[in-house]
Every structure is written in C-alpha cells, then in structure tokens.
C-alpha cells in the first residue's frame, strides 16, 4: 500500500529532523509531506534541505499560519493527486509516537479510517493533569453522545485514512480547525458508512517547544458539535441505505 504521512509544521525546526529519522525507522516505505505555514524559525527551509537529501520527503509551503485543518486538507488533496492509497495525520512534536506506525499500517488493511486512541484499552495520557484529562474526556463523551459517534476518541489527531474516504467526504466543504476538525472528519466518515477502527496509543506532551492548543480551539470543538447536532453545520448525507453504519473495533 502506497502511504503518505502528512505533518503540518509551524516553528518545529528543533523537532523536524529527529522526527523524520524516527518515523522512517518504523515505516521506511512511507513518504512524508511537510506542510509548512511559513515558520519564522526556518522549519520550511530545513524541510527543503531534507527533501534534497531524501526523495521520500516532500514539502508544501503555505503563505502563513492558515490552520491545522486546512493544512491537512491540502495534504489530503496532495495524496489524492499523487496516487497514494492511504494518508496519515501526524503531529510534528512527538506527541504522536512513530513507534505506532506499524500498528496503523496493519489496521488500515482492513479498515477505512484508523484512529490512534487514548481511550481504548492500552491507550493512555500519562503526563496530563487531571484538569486536562477531564476536559478531553468530557469533550469526547459530549461529542459521542450528541453526534452518535461510535468512537472512544473523537478528537484524536493521529489517524490514517484510505484514499476512497478522502475522495468521498467533500474535502472542500470542511470548515473546522483543531479539535473540531477531527470531530467533523470522524462524523463525515461515519455518515458515509466507512469502517472506523481504533488502535491504542500512549499520548505524550510535546518534547520541544510550546503547545499550540488554545481556548479558541476548545470552544470551536464545542460549538461544532452543537451546530452539527441541530443541522447547522455543513455535512454530508449517508452514501446510501446499502452502507451500514460505521463499526469500531479496538485493537489490543
């Protein structure tokens, strides 16, 4: 299976080279696309240097900090245009540990979307505060209840999508960013009847640099769920009655 790992970056120069080296140690046959939002710290220029050294690494430069969701959408469109069979979402800060890539690659053979889940057996958030666990866990329970999502970790950002999924969920109409982007994408995948699988991950805080999480991202996630529940957010109807509702399995 021809796979692409999409890594959005903004000021990740310290992380980029070690992350790519570790990623290729676990998944040497994948390609990587760096989507850089004109990082002031030179991340984009470093990505170009790495591309010159290794043809498996591609670089997409954008004019400024345009948001995580639009970065992934750009990466997904790149994956479709270049004939990839599957595309990953992966953070640049080591919170998404590359050691789980073989688990994803195995799971995607029999699924349409694989989510790296913190909330299935084997998943964990060992260095989070109680407040952060409460907010994240509560947000996931809220999204699952309001939208009927059969997923334990709706906001997880470590994912792998099959090409067919990306071609059928109308990427141009996706509007959300941050946590809301992940919820919206999962909701669209579910409504289209694709099979979703969760595989456990241990989620660690970033090794270097500062978190880009903000109150705005949390609020957007909450408001998207409410708007989607009451038909105020753009979405897609089910593909057809012949497609069963998405199923979710946990992989131990």
N, C-alpha and C positions, 0 to 999 in steps of 0.2 A: 504494500500500500504506500503510495506516494504522499508523504505528510509534510506539512508546513507548521512551524511554531511561530506564532505572531507575538512579538514582545514590544509593546509601546514603551517609549522612554521619554523622560524629561529629567535632566540632571542626574543621570545614572552612570557617569563616567567611571566611578570607582568600582561599580558592580559589574559592568558590561563584560569585560574580557574574562574574568573568572567565571561568570555565569555561563557564558558560551562554552568555555572549556569543559565545565562540569556537565552541561547539557549534552554535548557531543559524546562525552564519556558514557552516558547512559543510552543515548539514541543517536548513534553515529550516522545512520542512514537518513535522518530527517534533514530538512532545510529549515533555516531560520530567517524570518523577516523582521528587521528592526524598523519600527515606525517612530521616528523621532520628531518631536514637536519643537524644533529649533532650540534645543537645550543651550542655555548660556554657558554651561560648563564644558562644552566641547564634545558631548556624547555623540552627536551626529558625525563630527569629523573622525572620531575614534571608530565609529561603526564603518565609515568608508575605508579606513585603514584595514580593518579586519576583513572587510569584503575583498580588498585587493589581495589579501593573504589566503582567503578561503572562499571558494566559489559557492559553498553551501550557504553563505550568509548574504542576504540581500538587504538593501536599505531603502526606505521610503522616507523622504524628507518632507515635512509639512511646515507651513509658514509661521506657526505659533502654537501656543497651548490651546488646542481645539477640543480637548476632552477625550476621556478613555473610550467611551462608546464609539465615537467617530473614528478613533484610531483602529479599533477592532473591525469596524465596518470596512474601512479602507483595506485592511489586511485580508478580510474575507473576500472582497472583490478581487484582490490580487491572487488569492488562492484559486478562485474560480477561473480567472483569466489564464492562469498558468497550468491548469490541468491537475491540480492536487486532489487527491481522494479524500483527505481529511485535513482539518486546520485546528490548531490549538490556540487557546488563550493562555498566556503565561506572564506573570509579573516579572519585572526586572530586578527586584530587590531581594531575591532568595526566599521570600515568604512561600513561594511555590517551589518546593524542593524538586530538583530534576531527578532525584532517585525514584520518583513515582512514574516517570515516563514509560518504562516498560509495562507497568500495570495498565496505563491508559491505552497503549498500543495493542495490548492483548484484548482489552474490553471492547474497543471500538470495532473489532472484527465482527461482533455480534450485537452491536447497538448503533443508534443514530447520533446520540449525544452521550458523552461520558463526563460526569461531574466529579471533581475531587472534593469529597465531602468531609467536613469536620464533625458531622453529627450522625454518622453511622458507626457501628462497632468497629473499633480500630482507628477512628478519627479522633483528633484532639486539638486543643489550643492551649498548650501547657504554660505559656508565659503571658497569658492575658489576665487583666484584672477582673474582679467579679463584676464590676460595672460594665465592662466591655462585653463580657460573656452574656450578661443579662440583656443588653441592647441587641446584640447579634442574634441570640437565641430567641428573644421575644419577637424580633422583626421577622425571623423565619417562620415562627408559629403563626404570626399575623398574616403573612403572605400566603402560607399554605391554606389557612382557614378561609380567607377572603376569596382566593382565586381557585381553590380546589386543586392546588398543585400537589401531585403525589411525589414530592421531593423533600428530603430532610434538610438540604442545604440550598435554598433558593438563591442566595446572594453570593455563592462561591464563584470565584473568578478563574479557577484553574479548570479548564474544560477542553474537550475535543469534540468537534462537530464533523459529521460526514458532509461531503460536498452536496449531496442531494438535499440535506436540510437547509443549507445556506442558499440553495437555488430556489427554495420553495417558501421562504418566510418573509419575502419582500423586504430586503435589507434597506431599501431607500426610505421606507416609512418608519423605521426605528428611530425614535427621538430621544430616548433616555441616556443618561450617563451614570457612572458609578454603580452603586448597589442596584438602582432602578434598572440600569441596562441589563444586568444579569437576570433580574426577575422578569423583565419584559421578554428577553430572549427565551428563557425557560417556558414562559407562558405561551409564546408563539409556537415553540416546538411541541408542547403538549397538545395545543389545539389542532395542530396539523397531524396528530396521530402518530408521531415518531416515537421510537423506543428510547427511553432515557434510563441510563444506568449510573449508579453512584459507586465510586470506589474510595475507600478511606484514605485520608491524608492527615498528617500532623502539620498544622499550620503554625509557623513561627513568625514573629515580628521581623521586619527587615533587619539585615545585618549592618548596613551602612546607610547614612542619610536619614532624612526625616520623613515620617508618614505624610502622604498627601490626602488622607482622609479629613473630612470637614463636616461641620454641622449641616451645611447645604446638601451634601451627598445623602446624609441620613434622611433629611426632610423630603428630598426628591423621591427616595425609595418609598417612603410612607405615602406620599401623595399619588405616586403612580399606581400603587396597589388599590387605593380608594377609587381613583378615576377608572381604572380597568374594571373593577368590580361592578361599577354602576354604568359601564358603557361609555365613559367619557374619554377614554384613551384609544388611540388607533390600534387595531389588532386585526387578525385575520379570522374568517370563519373556518370551521373544520374543512379539510380537503374533501371528504365525502363520508357518507354513513358507513362505507365499507371499511374505513380505517378505525380500528379500535382505539380507545383512549390509551395514551402512553402508559407503559408499565415501567416500574422502577424496581431494580434489584440492587441489593447490597453485595459487594464482593469482599470476601474476607481473605 
